[in-house]
């Protein structure tokens, strides 16, 4: 028998299967919590930090990633409070400044209400979301790629820099990479990076219903629960 719990997300009572994440519970209930590193059928690591929420317990609120937070009976979650929105917007700004040549990241920036980028652009080709690594190890048991290095030198690589025999050559690592979803226009050259903002019209619905899910390209490409 499936056991359910009842929790409150942004003052809305939500019923969810016990053991799923707050993020999954919210999205399946039509409450939008922007996310990037999350994939419904893979383990969650909270790498991108976009899905942060306030978990209120005994009157005290703690900021945490909703993808790694399991639902519990009576939980009170603030997914779109003023504090959360401000922090999430800054995270989105850092992401798009780091890797602007991703349609997925550009869409997320718009979804978080970003209008300008204050940080220097870097035009990186990886945001260390770990989607490729987790898909390879958990779906294919290939373990053909992994994280190497620390700090600014951290990156995804084959073991010892050589493609192992366990690699299935399925190309899933590319399919699930946010950098594989290219911008609407041409790829931005170094020194010409900018916040696209062409999908701002998608936010018309959210302006009338704060927290409403927007059917953006991010969800379509990344197997968001709304598209599952």
Protein Blocks (a to p, Z undefined) as FASTA:
>chain_A
ZZdddddeehiacdddehiafklmmmmnopacddfklcfkbccehlnommgccddeehia
cdddfklpccdehiacdfkbfklmmmmmmmmmmmmmmmmmbfklmmmmmmnopabdfbdc
ekiabehlommmmmmmmmnonomaccedehjlbccddehhiacfklgolommmmmpmklm
ccfbdcddehiaccfklmmmmmmmmmmmghiacddfklmmnopaklZZ
